[in-house]
């Protein structure tokens, strides 16, 4: 089992009101320059919030939500220092409650 750390906010706040895309692009560049494997993922409508143990966290975050999930607590702490109005925490996965740590509840939309 792996510990995953999360940084959680409303999609409107993180993806529309904040220059968050720039922060992620900067971090990707840094990882690439350091030949580091990517250990963080952006997940819209994260499924881990549906776990019974995450009920209180889900109730605190405006919906729809978005999470940055990482195996690196230092990266999550680094993000939290840069933005306010976010929730952070951790969970263990895979587990019965959270079988897929990076799963999303957001449905893919087809453009026909």
Buried (B, 14 or more C-beta within 10 A) or exposed (E): EEEBBBBBBBBBBBBEEBEBEEBEEEBEEEBEEEEEEEEBBBBBBBBBBBBEEBEEBBEEBEEEBBBBBBBEEEBBEBBEEEBEEBBBBEBEBEEEBBEEBBBBBBEEEEEE
